[in-house]
Amino acid sequence: MISMAKITGKILVTFTLFILCGTLVTVTNTSTTVTTNGPLNIVASISIVADFASQIGEGLFSVPSIVTGTENPHIYEPTPSEIELVASADLFIRFGLEDLEPWVDAVLLANPFVPVLTLVNSSLMRFDPLIEADNPHVWLDPNIAKIFVGNIYDEIASLDPSNNATYLSNRDDYFDELDNLLADISIAATEFSGLKVVVHHPAFMYLFDLLGIERVATIEEHEGEEPSAEHIAEVVQAIVAENASIIINQPQLEEEEIIEIARDTGILITELTPLLGIIDENGYVVSNGSLIESYIDMILFNLEALRNPHEPAVANLNWYWWTLVGFGAASFVGTWITVFIVRSKKPSYR
């Protein structure tokens, strides 16, 4: 039987967690005016969110992000200094996607009084037949990005109403830029409509839908897991059957499987990004070797990358393989030289 002390202890733990969670929800959904002698201290989970918020705060503050984009956000773990950055924020902004921001809930549970703005909700997501689930990468549609920017403006203006005129002007200017971006996408759709592609990761559904691009298969079966040999065979069959033209890879992902599939099928490769912080090696939208640091540049980069697919790199045997071959050859030659010397020194009895 369970002792009364254990029962009492469990009740106290449950009650404590209930109160803590209730506090977190209340703080998350309540806006308060911040009294400060300086600019607002806004922190974002990832760089795209930081860019949206920085557009609203232009001229008053910039917004740091915990994940910059060069890392794989699905497995990222923040440093102690980054956790402290969140803990001291006047507002923390996140997408609210567990797979994309796996560290956020634990950090917020430890800091329940940090005001939080969550951008993504289930009503914005659509079902993706490739993964047989709702696709969370909604920010790759600039129409949805405008919703996020509007929500960020509302929250920031409520925290700092004295600077509302600046925030409102910044929001409207950025809306105009996003409308121009949507016009560019509409023009690009005349080029890409009907194009069939294979994707490494199902990140680009929303952008491809705007462009009229059809995804015939995805190489990644499950988040963070290597695809099985059977699944790779299915992808190859889809490329041939559907006459797909391009494999879409991401700079944040490994490309070994991509290159092998491309060599086997003769399909071209290009690299698109769903995140900021990657290097524009070809100078599509910024100077060669510079970082993509804004949402609009990221989308324009992806359009140019679609226009410039390339053949897979020529197979190169790495230094480890060549070392093994060298040692093997040396051992083989050395053995035969030794045998020859030994035989030549044997006395003749004829």
Backbone hydrogen bonds in HBPLUS format (Angstrom, degrees):
<---DONOR---> <-ACCEPTOR-->    atom                        ^
c    i                          cat <-CA-CA->   ^        H-A-AA   ^      H-
h    n   atom  resd res      DA  || num        DHA   H-A  angle D-A-AA Bond
n    s   type  num  typ     dist DA aas  dist angle  dist       angle   num
A0007-ILE N   A0003-SER O   3.15 MM   4  6.52 158.7  2.20 149.9 155.8     1
A0008-THR N   A0004-MET O   2.88 MM   4  6.09 164.6  1.90 151.2 155.4     2
A0009-GLY N   A0005-ALA O   2.89 MM   4  6.08 154.2  1.96 142.9 150.6     3
A0010-LYS N   A0006-LYS O   2.95 MM   4  6.22 157.9  2.00 149.9 154.8     4
A0011-ILE N   A0007-ILE O   3.00 MM   4  6.29 156.5  2.06 149.9 156.5     5
A0012-LEU N   A0008-THR O   3.00 MM   4  6.28 156.8  2.05 149.9 155.8     6
A0013-VAL N   A0009-GLY O   2.99 MM   4  6.25 158.8  2.03 150.8 156.3     7
A0014-THR N   A0010-LYS O   2.89 MM   4  6.08 165.7  1.91 151.5 155.6     8
A0015-PHE N   A0011-ILE O   2.88 MM   4  6.02 161.1  1.92 148.1 153.7     9
A0016-THR N   A0012-LEU O   2.90 MM   4  6.05 156.2  1.96 145.8 152.4    10
A0017-LEU N   A0013-VAL O   2.96 MM   4  6.22 163.8  1.99 154.1 157.5    11
A0018-PHE N   A0014-THR O   2.90 MM   4  6.10 152.5  1.98 146.9 155.2    12
A0019-ILE N   A0015-PHE O   2.98 MM   4  6.25 160.3  2.02 149.6 153.9    13
A0020-LEU N   A0016-THR O   2.93 MM   4  6.17 160.0  1.97 149.9 155.8    14
A0021-CYS N   A0017-LEU O   2.83 MM   4  5.98 168.1  1.84 152.0 155.1    15
A0022-GLY N   A0018-PHE O   2.91 MM   4  6.02 157.1  1.97 145.6 152.7    16
A0023-THR N   A0019-ILE O   2.92 MM   4  6.13 147.7  2.03 143.1 151.9    17
A0024-LEU N   A0020-LEU O   2.99 MM   4  6.29 153.4  2.06 147.2 154.3    18
A0025-VAL N   A0021-CYS O   2.95 MM   4  6.22 164.1  1.97 155.5 158.7    19
A0026-THR N   A0022-GLY O   3.02 MM   4  6.11 160.9  2.06 144.0 149.6    20
A0027-VAL N   A0023-THR O   2.96 MM   4  6.12 163.8  1.98 150.4 154.6    21
A0028-THR N   A0024-LEU O   2.88 MM   4  5.97 157.4  1.93 147.3 154.4    22
A0029-ASN N   A0025-VAL O   3.12 MM   4  6.26 146.1  2.24 145.7 152.6    23
A0030-THR N   A0027-VAL O   3.42 MM   3  5.29 170.3  2.43 103.6 106.2    24
A0034-VAL N   A0159-LEU O   2.91 MM 125  5.26 156.1  1.97 131.1 137.6    25
A0090-ASP N   A0041-ASN O   2.76 MM  49  5.14 152.0  1.83 141.7 150.9    26
A0043-VAL N   A0091-LEU O   3.03 MM  48  6.44 163.4  2.06 163.1 168.4    27
A0093-ILE N   A0043-VAL O   2.90 MM  50  6.37 158.4  1.95 154.6 161.7    28
A0044-ALA N   A0064-PRO O   3.00 MM  20  6.26 164.2  2.03 159.7 164.0    29
A0066-ILE N   A0044-ALA O   3.09 MM  22  6.55 144.5  2.22 146.9 155.0    30
A0045-SER N   A0093-ILE O   2.93 MM  48  6.32 142.2  2.08 164.5 171.0    31
A0067-VAL N   A0045-SER O   2.99 MM  22  6.27 157.3  2.04 144.1 151.5    32
A0050-ALA N   A0046-ILE O   3.10 MM   4  6.39 156.2  2.15 148.2 155.6    33
A0047-SER N   A0067-VAL O   3.04 MM  20  6.26 124.7  2.36 159.8 174.6    34
A0051-ASP N   A0047-SER O   2.87 MM   4  6.11 147.8  1.97 145.4 153.4    35
A0052-PHE N   A0048-ILE O   3.05 MM   4  6.39 160.8  2.09 152.5 156.3    36
A0053-ALA N   A0049-VAL O   3.05 MM   4  6.34 167.5  2.07 154.6 157.3    37
A0054-SER N   A0050-ALA O   2.84 MM   4  5.95 151.8  1.92 145.0 153.6    38
A0055-GLN N   A0051-ASP O   2.99 MM   4  6.18 145.3  2.11 147.4 155.6    39
A0057-GLY N   A0053-ALA O   3.03 MM   4  6.34 154.3  2.10 146.9 154.5    40
A0060-LEU N   A0057-GLY O   2.77 MM   3  5.35 159.0  1.81 147.3 151.1    41
A0061-PHE N   A0057-GLY O   2.88 MM   4  5.25 164.3  1.90 145.7 148.6    42
A0075-ILE N   A0072-ASN O   3.25 MM   3  6.02 162.2  2.28 121.8 125.9    43
A0082-GLU N   A0079-THR O   3.04 MM   3  5.15 122.7  2.38  99.9 114.6    44
A0083-ILE N   A0079-THR O   2.99 MM   4  6.33 152.8  2.06 154.6 162.8    45
A0084-GLU N   A0080-PRO O   3.01 MM   4  6.26 153.6  2.08 146.2 153.0    46
A0085-LEU N   A0081-SER O   3.04 MM   4  6.26 140.3  2.20 134.3 144.9    47
A0086-VAL N   A0082-GLU O   3.19 MM   4  6.56 150.4  2.28 144.8 150.6    48
A0087-ALA N   A0083-ILE O   3.00 MM   4  6.29 158.7  2.05 146.6 153.0    49
A0088-SER N   A0084-GLU O   3.09 MM   4  6.26 138.8  2.27 145.3 153.5    50
A0089-ALA N   A0086-VAL O   3.13 MM   3  5.28 168.4  2.15 113.1 115.9    51
A0092-PHE N   A0115-PRO O   2.87 MM  23  6.21 160.1  1.91 153.9 160.2    52
A0117-LEU N   A0092-PHE O   2.89 MM  25  6.29 157.4  1.94 154.7 159.6    53
A0094-ARG N   A0117-LEU O   3.01 MM  23  6.38 164.2  2.04 166.6 169.5    54
A0119-LEU N   A0094-ARG O   3.01 MM  25  6.35 157.1  2.07 151.0 158.3    55
A0120-VAL N   A0095-PHE O   2.83 MM  25  5.28 163.5  1.86 145.6 149.7    56
A0100-LEU N   A0097-LEU O   3.12 MM   3  5.35 123.3  2.46 101.6 115.9    57
A0101-GLU N   A0097-LEU O   2.77 MM   4  5.83 152.6  1.85 159.8 169.0    58
A0104-VAL N   A0101-GLU O   3.23 MM   3  5.72 158.3  2.28 116.5 122.3    59
A0107-VAL N   A0103-TRP O   3.34 MM   4  6.57 160.4  2.38 151.8 157.4    60
A0108-LEU N   A0104-VAL O   2.93 MM   4  6.17 162.4  1.96 163.0 168.2    61
A0109-LEU N   A0105-ASP O   2.89 MM   4  6.00 147.7  1.99 144.4 153.5    62
A0110-ALA N   A0106-ALA O   3.19 MM   4  6.38 144.5  2.32 138.9 147.0    63
A0111-ASN N   A0108-LEU O   3.04 MM   3  4.77 138.0  2.22  90.3 103.0    64
A0114-VAL N   A0111-ASN O   3.32 MM   3  6.05 167.4  2.34 126.3 126.3    65
A0124-LEU N   A0121-ASN O   3.06 MM   3  5.89 162.4  2.09 125.9 130.5    66
A0125-MET N   A0122-SER O   3.19 MM   3  5.40 148.3  2.30 104.9 113.7    67
A0135-ASN N   A0126-ARG O   2.87 MM   9  5.92 165.0  1.90 165.6 161.2    68
A0128-ASP N   A0133-ALA O   2.78 MM   5  5.57 162.7  1.81 140.7 145.6    69
A0131-ILE N   A0128-ASP O   3.21 MM   3  5.75 135.1  2.42 112.3 121.7    70
A0132-GLU N   A0128-ASP O   2.78 MM   4  5.62 120.1  2.14 144.9 162.6    71
A0138-VAL N   A0136-PRO O   2.79 MM   2  5.54 142.5  1.93  98.6  91.6    72
A0140-LEU N   A0137-HIS O   3.40 MM   3  6.29 171.7  2.41 121.5 123.9    73
A0141-ASP N   A0138-VAL O   3.16 MM   3  6.01 158.7  2.21 126.0 127.6    74
A0144-ILE N   A0141-ASP O   2.90 MM   3  5.48 129.2  2.16 116.7 128.4    75
A0145-ALA N   A0141-ASP O   3.05 MM   4  6.41 150.3  2.14 144.2 153.2    76
A0146-LYS N   A0142-PRO O   3.00 MM   4  6.20 144.0  2.14 141.5 148.2    77
A0147-ILE N   A0144-ILE O   2.99 MM   3  5.05 123.6  2.32  96.8 111.5    78
A0148-PHE N   A0144-ILE O   3.10 MM   4  6.53 156.0  2.16 151.1 157.0    79
A0149-VAL N   A0145-ALA O   2.93 MM   4  6.22 162.3  1.97 152.8 157.4    80
A0150-GLY N   A0146-LYS O   2.99 MM   4  6.14 158.0  2.04 143.4 149.2    81
A0151-ASN N   A0147-ILE O   3.00 MM   4  6.28 155.7  2.07 149.0 155.3    82
A0152-ILE N   A0148-PHE O   2.89 MM   4  6.16 155.1  1.95 152.9 160.1    83
A0153-TYR N   A0149-VAL O   2.92 MM   4  6.15 160.6  1.96 150.1 155.3    84
A0154-ASP N   A0150-GLY O   3.04 MM   4  6.29 164.3  2.07 147.6 151.3    85
A0155-GLU N   A0151-ASN O   3.11 MM   4  6.35 159.1  2.16 146.0 150.7    86
A0156-ILE N   A0152-ILE O   2.95 MM   4  6.13 171.1  1.95 159.3 161.6    87
A0157-ALA N   A0153-TYR O   2.84 MM   4  5.89 168.0  1.85 159.6 163.3    88
A0158-SER N   A0154-ASP O   3.13 MM   4  6.22 144.6  2.26 136.6 145.4    89
A0159-LEU N   A0155-GLU O   3.12 MM   4  6.40 139.3  2.30 140.8 151.5    90
A0159-LEU N   A0156-ILE O   3.12 MM   3  5.09 126.0  2.42  94.4 108.5    91
A0160-ASP N   A0156-ILE O   2.96 MM   4  6.17 147.4  2.07 149.8 158.8    92
A0163-ASN N   A0160-ASP O   3.19 MM   3  6.03 161.9  2.22 124.8 128.6    93
A0164-ASN N   A0161-PRO O   3.16 MM   3  4.95 160.2  2.20 111.6 110.0    94
A0166-THR N   A0163-ASN O   3.15 MM   3  5.62 123.2  2.49 109.6 121.9    95
A0167-TYR N   A0163-ASN O   3.17 MM   4  6.49 166.6  2.18 155.4 159.3    96
A0168-LEU N   A0164-ASN O   2.81 MM   4  5.93 164.2  1.83 158.9 162.6    97
A0169-SER N   A0165-ALA O   3.07 MM   4  6.17 160.0  2.12 142.0 147.4    98
A0170-ASN N   A0166-THR O   2.92 MM   4  6.13 163.0  1.95 153.5 158.3    99
A0171-ARG N   A0167-TYR O   2.91 MM   4  6.12 156.4  1.97 147.2 153.9   100
A0172-ASP N   A0168-LEU O   3.04 MM   4  6.27 167.3  2.05 152.0 154.5   101
A0173-ASP N   A0169-SER O   2.99 MM   4  6.19 159.3  2.04 150.2 156.1   102
A0174-TYR N   A0170-ASN O   2.98 MM   4  6.15 156.4  2.04 147.1 153.5   103
A0175-PHE N   A0171-ARG O   2.84 MM   4  6.12 152.1  1.92 151.3 159.9   104
A0176-ASP N   A0172-ASP O   3.10 MM   4  6.36 152.4  2.18 143.4 149.6   105
A0177-GLU N   A0173-ASP O   3.16 MM   4  6.55 149.8  2.26 141.0 148.8   106
A0178-LEU N   A0174-TYR O   2.90 MM   4  6.21 156.4  1.96 152.8 159.1   107
A0179-ASP N   A0175-PHE O   2.89 MM   4  6.15 148.8  1.99 147.0 155.9   108
A0180-ASN N   A0176-ASP O   3.00 MM   4  6.31 150.8  2.09 144.6 152.2   109
A0181-LEU N   A0177-GLU O   2.98 MM   4  6.27 147.7  2.08 141.6 150.8   110
A0182-LEU N   A0178-LEU O   2.94 MM   4  6.23 153.9  2.00 145.5 152.0   111
A0183-ALA N   A0179-ASP O   3.03 MM   4  6.33 143.5  2.16 140.3 150.3   112
A0184-ASP N   A0180-ASN O   3.02 MM   4  6.39 149.5  2.12 144.4 152.2   113
A0185-ILE N   A0181-LEU O   2.96 MM   4  6.32 152.8  2.03 149.6 157.3   114
A0186-SER N   A0182-LEU O   2.95 MM   4  6.18 152.0  2.03 142.7 150.1   115
A0187-ILE N   A0183-ALA O   3.07 MM   4  6.37 152.9  2.14 146.8 153.1   116
A0188-ALA N   A0184-ASP O   2.94 MM   4  6.19 158.3  1.99 146.9 153.4   117
A0189-ALA N   A0185-ILE O   2.91 MM   4  6.13 135.9  2.11 143.6 155.3   118
A0190-THR N   A0187-ILE O   3.15 MM   3  5.73 148.9  2.25 111.2 118.8   119
A0191-GLU N   A0188-ALA O   2.87 MM   3  5.27 141.9  2.02 108.8 120.1   120
A0192-PHE N   A0188-ALA O   3.11 MM   4  6.44 154.9  2.18 151.8 159.2   121
A0193-SER N   A0189-ALA O   2.93 MM   4  5.36 145.4  2.06 141.8 144.8   122
A0195-LEU N   A0192-PHE O   2.87 MM   3  5.44 163.0  1.90 146.8 147.6   123
A0194-GLY N   A0212-GLY O   2.92 MM  18  5.99 164.9  1.94 149.9 145.7   124
A0214-GLU N   A0195-LEU O   2.81 MM  19  6.12 162.6  1.84 168.1 171.8   125
A0245-SER N   A0196-LYS O   2.87 MM  49  5.97 162.2  1.90 157.0 154.9   126
A0197-VAL N   A0214-GLU O   2.88 MM  17  6.27 160.1  1.92 164.1 169.8   127
A0216-VAL N   A0197-VAL O   2.86 MM  19  6.09 164.0  1.88 168.3 173.8   128
A0198-VAL N   A0246-ILE O   2.92 MM  48  6.37 157.1  1.97 154.7 161.9   129
A0248-ILE N   A0198-VAL O   2.68 MM  50  6.10 160.2  1.71 159.8 167.0   130
A0199-VAL N   A0217-ALA O   3.01 MM  18  6.43 163.6  2.03 158.3 157.6   131
A0219-ILE N   A0199-VAL O   2.77 MM  20  6.27 153.7  1.84 151.5 160.7   132
A0200-HIS N   A0248-ILE O   2.84 MM  48  5.96 151.7  1.92 169.6 165.4   133
A0220-GLU N   A0200-HIS O   2.90 MM  20  5.63 145.6  2.01 143.2 151.0   134
A0203-ALA N   A0201-HIS O   2.74 MM   2  5.60 141.3  1.89 101.8  94.7   135
A0208-PHE N   A0204-PHE O   2.87 MM   4  5.95 169.3  1.88 163.4 167.1   136
A0209-ASP N   A0205-MET O   2.87 MM   4  6.01 147.1  1.98 147.5 156.2   137
A0210-LEU N   A0207-LEU O   3.12 MM   3  5.28 121.1  2.48  98.4 112.4   138
A0211-LEU N   A0207-LEU O   3.14 MM   4  6.46 140.1  2.31 140.8 152.3   139
A0212-GLY N   A0208-PHE O   2.85 MM   4  5.92 115.0  2.28 141.8 157.4   140
A0213-ILE N   A0208-PHE O   2.92 MM   5  4.91 155.4  1.98 143.8 144.8   141
A0212-GLY N   A0209-ASP O   3.39 MM   3  5.12 150.9  2.48  92.4 100.6   142
A0225-GLU N   A0222-HIS O   3.07 MM   3  5.54 163.0  2.10 140.4 137.7   143
A0232-ILE N   A0228-SER O   3.02 MM   4  6.35 158.2  2.07 151.0 156.8   144
A0233-ALA N   A0229-ALA O   3.04 MM   4  6.27 153.8  2.11 143.8 150.6   145
A0234-GLU N   A0230-GLU O   3.08 MM   4  6.42 146.9  2.19 140.7 149.5   146
A0234-GLU N   A0231-HIS O   3.06 MM   3  4.97 116.2  2.48  92.5 108.1   147
A0235-VAL N   A0231-HIS O   2.94 MM   4  6.29 150.0  2.03 149.7 158.1   148
A0236-VAL N   A0232-ILE O   2.97 MM   4  6.28 160.6  2.01 152.5 157.0   149
A0237-GLN N   A0233-ALA O   3.01 MM   4  6.26 157.4  2.06 145.4 151.6   150
A0238-ALA N   A0234-GLU O   2.95 MM   4  6.19 151.8  2.03 143.7 151.3   151
A0239-ILE N   A0235-VAL O   2.95 MM   4  6.27 154.5  2.01 152.0 158.6   152
A0240-VAL N   A0236-VAL O   3.13 MM   4  6.42 162.2  2.16 151.7 155.2   153
A0241-ALA N   A0237-GLN O   2.80 MM   4  5.95 171.0  1.81 155.5 158.7   154
A0242-GLU N   A0238-ALA O   2.87 MM   4  5.68 161.9  1.90 145.9 150.9   155
A0243-ASN N   A0239-ILE O   2.99 MM   4  5.52 115.3  2.42 129.1 141.8   156
A0244-ALA N   A0239-ILE O   3.11 MM   5  4.92 147.7  2.22 131.0 139.8   157
A0268-LEU N   A0245-SER O   3.31 MM  23  6.38 160.3  2.35 149.5 146.4   158
A0247-ILE N   A0268-LEU O   2.82 MM  21  6.23 150.7  1.90 146.7 155.1   159
A0270-THR N   A0247-ILE O   3.06 MM  23  6.44 148.3  2.16 171.6 171.7   160
A0249-ASN N   A0270-THR O   2.86 MM  21  6.12 176.3  1.87 164.4 165.7   161
A0272-LEU N   A0249-ASN O   2.90 MM  23  6.25 152.7  1.98 170.5 161.5   162
A0253-LEU N   A0250-GLN O   3.06 MM   3  5.48 167.7  2.07 117.5 121.5   163
A0259-ILE N   A0255-GLU O   2.96 MM   4  6.17 164.2  1.98 158.5 160.7   164
A0260-GLU N   A0256-GLU O   3.13 MM   4  6.39 165.0  2.15 153.6 157.3   165
A0261-ILE N   A0257-GLU O   2.96 MM   4  6.14 165.5  1.98 154.5 158.2   166
A0262-ALA N   A0258-ILE O   2.94 MM   4  6.14 161.9  1.97 152.1 157.6   167
A0263-ARG N   A0259-ILE O   2.94 MM   4  6.15 156.2  2.00 149.6 155.7   168
A0264-ASP N   A0260-GLU O   3.02 MM   4  6.20 153.5  2.09 146.4 153.5   169
A0265-THR N   A0261-ILE O   2.99 MM   4  6.15 143.5  2.13 148.3 157.6   170
A0266-GLY N   A0262-ALA O   2.74 MM   4  5.36 139.4  1.90 145.9 153.3   171
A0269-ILE N   A0310-HIS O   2.76 MM  41  5.32 166.1  1.78 156.0 160.5   172
A0310-HIS N   A0269-ILE O   2.75 MM  41  5.32 164.7  1.77 153.2 156.9   173
A0277-GLY N   A0292-ILE O   2.77 MM  15  5.34 169.7  1.78 171.0 167.5   174
A0292-ILE N   A0278-ILE O   2.82 MM  14  5.62 154.7  1.88 162.9 171.6   175
A0280-ASP N   A0290-SER O   2.81 MM  10  5.69 172.3  1.82 172.6 171.1   176
A0283-GLY N   A0280-ASP O   3.29 MM   3  5.36 159.3  2.34 103.3 109.5   177
A0289-GLY N   A0280-ASP O   2.99 MM   9  5.44 152.3  2.07 126.7 131.8   178
A0290-SER N   A0287-SER O   2.93 MM   3  5.60 155.8  1.99 148.3 148.3   179
A0298-MET N   A0294-SER O   2.97 MM   4  6.21 148.3  2.07 145.6 155.2   180
A0299-ILE N   A0295-TYR O   3.08 MM   4  6.46 157.5  2.13 155.2 159.2   181
A0300-LEU N   A0296-ILE O   3.02 MM   4  6.27 167.3  2.04 154.2 158.0   182
A0301-PHE N   A0297-ASP O   2.77 MM   4  5.87 151.2  1.85 145.4 154.0   183
A0302-ASN N   A0298-MET O   3.01 MM   4  6.30 153.8  2.08 145.0 151.4   184
A0303-LEU N   A0299-ILE O   3.06 MM   4  6.43 149.7  2.15 147.4 155.4   185
A0304-GLU N   A0300-LEU O   3.07 MM   4  6.38 159.6  2.12 149.6 154.4   186
A0305-ALA N   A0301-PHE O   2.84 MM   4  6.10 153.8  1.91 151.7 160.0   187
A0306-LEU N   A0302-ASN O   3.02 MM   4  6.21 147.5  2.13 142.1 149.7   188
A0307-ARG N   A0303-LEU O   3.22 MM   4  6.52 137.7  2.41 135.8 146.9   189
A0307-ARG N   A0304-GLU O   3.04 MM   3  4.97 124.7  2.36  92.6 107.4   190
A0308-ASN N   A0305-ALA O   3.19 MM   3  5.09 148.0  2.29  95.5 105.0   191
A0322-TRP N   A0318-ASN O   3.08 MM   4  6.45 166.1  2.10 155.7 159.7   192
A0323-THR N   A0319-TRP O   2.86 MM   4  6.01 148.2  1.97 142.9 151.6   193
A0324-LEU N   A0320-TYR O   3.03 MM   4  6.35 158.0  2.08 149.1 154.0   194
A0325-VAL N   A0321-TRP O   2.92 MM   4  6.25 161.5  1.96 153.3 158.8   195
A0326-GLY N   A0322-TRP O   2.82 MM   4  6.00 159.0  1.86 147.4 153.4   196
A0327-PHE N   A0323-THR O   2.89 MM   4  6.13 167.6  1.90 155.3 157.8   197
A0328-GLY N   A0324-LEU O   2.87 MM   4  6.00 157.7  1.92 147.2 154.3   198
A0329-ALA N   A0325-VAL O   2.84 MM   4  6.05 161.7  1.88 152.2 156.9   199
A0330-ALA N   A0326-GLY O   2.87 MM   4  6.04 164.0  1.90 151.3 156.2   200
A0331-SER N   A0327-PHE O   2.85 MM   4  5.95 157.0  1.90 145.6 152.2   201
A0332-PHE N   A0328-GLY O   2.93 MM   4  6.11 156.1  1.99 145.8 152.4   202
A0333-VAL N   A0329-ALA O   2.89 MM   4  6.13 172.6  1.89 157.3 158.4   203
A0334-GLY N   A0330-ALA O   2.80 MM   4  5.85 160.9  1.84 146.7 153.2   204
A0335-THR N   A0331-SER O   2.93 MM   4  6.05 152.1  2.01 143.1 150.0   205
A0336-TRP N   A0332-PHE O   3.15 MM   4  6.49 163.1  2.18 151.3 154.9   206
A0337-ILE N   A0333-VAL O   2.96 MM   4  6.22 155.2  2.02 152.3 159.6   207
A0338-THR N   A0334-GLY O   2.99 MM   4  6.16 160.5  2.03 147.4 152.5   208
A0339-VAL N   A0335-THR O   2.95 MM   4  6.23 160.2  1.99 150.8 156.3   209
A0340-PHE N   A0336-TRP O   2.95 MM   4  6.11 158.7  2.00 144.6 150.4   210
A0341-ILE N   A0337-ILE O   2.95 MM   4  6.21 160.8  1.98 152.3 156.8   211
A0342-VAL N   A0338-THR O   2.94 MM   4  6.13 168.1  1.95 154.7 158.0   212
A0343-ARG N   A0339-VAL O   2.94 MM   4  6.09 165.1  1.96 151.5 155.7   213
A0344-SER N   A0340-PHE O   2.93 MM   4  6.08 151.9  2.01 145.0 153.1   214
A0345-LYS N   A0341-ILE O   3.14 MM   4  6.34 135.3  2.35 144.1 154.6   215
A0345-LYS N   A0342-VAL O   3.24 MM   3  5.33 136.0  2.45  97.1 108.6   216
A0346-LYS N   A0343-ARG O   3.28 MM   3  5.38 155.9  2.34 102.1 109.1   217
